[in-house]
Amino acid sequence: MNYDAIIFDCDGVLINSEPIAVAILAEDLVELGLRISEEEAHHRFTGWVSTEIAATVSAETGVPVPDGWVTRHNASVREAVAATVEPIPGILDVLDALESAGVPWGVASQSGPEYLERALGRVGIWQRAAGRVASSQTVARPKPAPDVYLKAMEMVGVPGHRSIVVEDSPTGVRAGVAAGARVIGYAVDRAPHVLTGAGASHTVGAMAELHGLLGLSLPEPA
């Protein structure tokens, strides 16, 4: 693969936050009149912003979104993730290999700047990505629009057609494609065809597979 930069989604790609977030989401959606499992919440809403989730569920159930629901929900997720999240297995080795090879990398996330600083800071990634973390809350449109990926590409100084995006949701894959990048789908907990159907050119089932796909050196044995 020829490329000059890698842009990573955050939740579910850099940090293992999605099990935490979907558990809280499934619980909070009861207040909007929807009872679903955590698995269904994950497959239906991963990659969405909270305002869109609330509006969509409210329209389906006819239950108005209570005042402050989005703020309370986001705060609950932010606090839980900041206290307990861990990096996705193998991702720190990938970042080490990119830095050793002199390849710039950045982050493009649906989440807000404060959350990103706290969650990525907990696992040591925020400090390594200073000035290269784009939040959809700072651009005009969230994923699947390309805006946040275009912002991240601007931050690393590499255009879309020379970038590779790593994503784990169909929404994010579509955003990366719309930004002009080739997209690798991280298909650890969803079928690869779901991500290739959204436009991913390749999928991996573990971060260790990225080394071969990207032509990176493997980490030294411990």
C-alpha positions as CSV (number, residue, x, y, z in Angstrom):
1,M,0.0,0.0,0.0
2,N,1.3,3.5,-0.9
3,Y,0.4,6.2,1.6
4,D,1.9,9.2,3.4
5,A,-0.3,9.3,6.6
6,I,-2.7,7.2,8.6
7,I,-5.8,8.6,10.3
8,F,-7.4,6.6,13.0
9,D,-11.0,6.7,14.4
10,C,-10.8,6.8,18.2
11,D,-13.5,4.7,19.9
12,G,-13.2,1.1,19.0
13,V,-10.0,1.6,17.1
14,L,-7.6,3.3,19.5
15,I,-9.4,2.7,22.8
16,N,-11.7,-0.1,23.8
17,S,-14.4,2.3,24.9
18,E,-17.4,1.0,23.0
19,P,-18.4,-1.8,25.4
20,I,-18.5,0.9,28.1
21,A,-20.4,3.4,26.0
22,V,-23.0,1.0,24.6
23,A,-23.8,-0.4,28.1
24,I,-24.6,3.2,29.2
25,L,-26.5,3.9,26.0
26,A,-28.7,0.9,26.2
27,E,-29.6,1.9,29.8
28,D,-30.2,5.5,28.9
29,L,-32.4,4.8,25.9
30,V,-35.0,3.3,28.2
31,E,-35.8,7.0,29.2
32,L,-36.6,7.6,25.5
33,G,-38.9,4.6,25.4
34,L,-36.6,2.1,23.7
35,R,-35.4,-1.1,25.3
36,I,-32.7,-2.8,23.4
37,S,-29.7,-5.1,24.2
38,E,-26.2,-3.8,24.4
39,E,-25.4,-5.8,21.2
40,E,-28.2,-4.1,19.3
41,A,-27.2,-0.7,20.6
42,H,-23.7,-1.3,19.4
43,H,-24.6,-2.5,15.9
44,R,-27.2,0.1,15.4
45,F,-25.7,3.2,16.8
46,T,-21.9,2.9,16.8
47,G,-20.4,5.9,15.0
48,W,-23.4,8.1,15.6
49,V,-23.3,11.3,17.7
50,S,-25.6,11.4,20.7
51,T,-27.9,14.2,19.4
52,E,-28.6,12.1,16.3
53,I,-29.3,9.0,18.4
54,A,-31.7,10.9,20.7
55,A,-33.6,12.5,17.8
56,T,-33.9,9.2,15.9
57,V,-35.1,7.2,18.9
58,S,-37.5,9.9,19.9
59,A,-39.0,10.0,16.4
60,E,-39.5,6.2,16.5
61,T,-41.0,6.0,20.0
62,G,-42.8,9.3,20.1
63,V,-41.2,10.0,23.5
64,P,-39.8,13.6,23.6
65,V,-36.1,13.9,24.4
66,P,-36.0,15.1,28.1
67,D,-34.2,18.4,28.7
68,G,-30.5,17.7,29.4
69,W,-30.7,14.0,28.2
70,V,-27.8,14.4,25.8
71,T,-25.6,16.3,28.2
72,R,-26.3,13.7,31.0
73,H,-25.6,10.8,28.7
74,N,-22.4,12.2,27.4
75,A,-21.2,13.0,30.9
76,S,-21.9,9.5,32.1
77,V,-20.0,8.0,29.1
78,R,-17.1,10.5,29.5
79,E,-16.6,9.7,33.2
80,A,-16.8,6.0,32.8
81,V,-14.4,5.8,29.9
82,A,-11.9,8.2,31.5
83,A,-11.8,6.0,34.6
84,T,-11.6,2.6,33.1
85,V,-10.7,2.5,29.3
86,E,-7.8,0.6,27.9
87,P,-6.1,0.7,24.5
88,I,-7.2,-1.6,21.8
89,P,-4.8,-4.7,21.9
90,G,-1.9,-4.1,19.5
91,I,-2.6,-0.5,18.7
92,L,0.4,0.9,20.7
93,D,2.7,-1.4,18.7
94,V,1.2,0.0,15.5
95,L,1.8,3.6,16.6
96,D,5.3,2.8,17.6
97,A,6.0,1.3,14.2
98,L,4.5,4.3,12.4
99,E,6.7,6.7,14.4
100,S,9.8,4.5,13.8
101,A,9.1,4.7,10.1
102,G,8.5,8.4,10.2
103,V,4.9,8.1,9.1
104,P,2.6,10.9,10.4
105,W,-0.7,9.8,12.0
106,G,-3.7,11.5,13.4
107,V,-7.2,11.0,14.9
108,A,-10.7,11.8,13.6
109,S,-13.4,11.2,16.1
110,Q,-17.1,11.8,16.6
111,S,-16.4,12.5,20.3
112,G,-15.8,15.9,21.9
113,P,-12.4,17.5,22.6
114,E,-12.6,17.2,26.4
115,Y,-13.5,13.5,26.2
116,L,-10.8,12.8,23.7
117,E,-8.1,14.5,25.9
118,R,-9.2,12.5,29.0
119,A,-9.8,9.1,27.3
120,L,-6.7,9.2,25.0
121,G,-4.7,10.7,27.8
122,R,-5.5,7.8,30.1
123,V,-3.8,5.4,27.7
124,G,-0.9,7.7,26.7
125,I,-2.1,8.4,23.1
126,W,-3.2,12.0,23.6
127,Q,0.3,13.0,24.5
128,R,1.7,11.4,21.3
129,A,-1.0,12.9,19.1
130,A,-0.7,16.5,20.2
131,G,-2.1,18.9,17.5
132,R,-3.4,16.0,15.4
133,V,-6.7,15.1,17.0
134,A,-9.8,16.3,15.2
135,S,-13.3,16.2,16.8
136,S,-16.5,16.3,14.8
137,Q,-17.8,18.8,17.3
138,T,-15.4,21.4,15.8
139,V,-16.4,20.9,12.2
140,A,-19.7,21.6,10.4
141,R,-21.0,18.1,10.0
142,P,-20.3,14.8,11.8
143,K,-19.5,11.4,10.1
144,P,-20.6,10.1,7.6
145,A,-19.8,13.5,6.2
146,P,-16.0,13.8,5.5
147,D,-15.5,17.0,7.5
148,V,-13.7,15.6,10.5
149,Y,-11.4,13.4,8.4
150,L,-10.6,16.4,6.1
151,K,-9.7,18.3,9.3
152,A,-7.4,15.5,10.6
153,M,-5.8,15.3,7.2
154,E,-5.2,19.1,7.3
155,M,-3.6,18.7,10.7
156,V,-1.1,16.0,9.5
157,G,-0.5,17.9,6.3
158,V,-1.4,15.0,3.9
159,P,-4.3,15.0,1.4
160,G,-7.0,12.4,1.4
161,H,-5.8,10.5,-1.7
162,R,-2.4,9.9,0.1
163,S,-4.0,8.9,3.4
164,I,-5.3,5.7,4.8
165,V,-8.1,5.7,7.4
166,V,-8.7,2.9,10.0
167,E,-12.4,2.6,11.0
168,D,-14.6,0.2,12.8
169,S,-18.1,1.4,11.8
170,P,-20.0,1.8,8.5
171,T,-20.6,5.4,9.3
172,G,-16.9,6.1,9.8
173,V,-16.0,4.1,6.7
174,R,-18.3,6.2,4.6
175,A,-16.7,9.3,6.0
176,G,-13.2,8.2,5.2
177,V,-14.2,7.3,1.7
178,A,-15.9,10.6,1.2
179,A,-12.7,12.3,2.3
180,G,-10.9,10.6,-0.5
181,A,-8.9,8.1,1.5
182,R,-8.6,4.3,1.3
183,V,-10.2,2.8,4.3
184,I,-9.1,-0.3,6.3
185,G,-12.0,-1.7,8.3
186,Y,-11.2,-3.0,11.8
187,A,-13.7,-5.8,11.9
188,V,-13.1,-7.2,15.3
189,D,-16.8,-7.3,16.4
190,R,-18.7,-7.0,13.2
191,A,-18.7,-9.0,9.9
192,P,-16.1,-7.8,7.5
193,H,-18.7,-7.5,4.7
194,V,-20.5,-4.8,6.6
195,L,-17.4,-2.6,6.4
196,T,-16.4,-3.5,2.8
197,G,-20.1,-2.8,1.9
198,A,-19.6,0.7,3.2
199,G,-16.5,1.2,1.1
200,A,-13.5,-0.3,3.0
201,S,-10.9,-1.7,0.6
202,H,-9.5,-4.1,3.2
203,T,-10.4,-5.4,6.6
204,V,-8.4,-6.8,9.5
205,G,-9.5,-8.7,12.5
206,A,-6.6,-7.7,14.8
207,M,-4.3,-4.7,15.0
208,A,-1.3,-7.0,14.5
209,E,-2.5,-7.6,10.9
210,L,-1.9,-3.9,10.1
211,H,1.9,-4.3,10.2
212,G,1.9,-6.5,7.1
213,L,-0.8,-4.6,5.3
214,L,1.0,-1.3,5.9
215,G,4.5,-2.6,5.4
216,L,5.5,-1.8,8.9
217,S,8.1,-3.6,11.0
218,L,6.8,-6.0,13.5
219,P,7.5,-5.3,17.2
220,E,10.5,-7.0,18.8
221,P,9.5,-10.0,20.9
222,A,9.3,-9.2,24.6
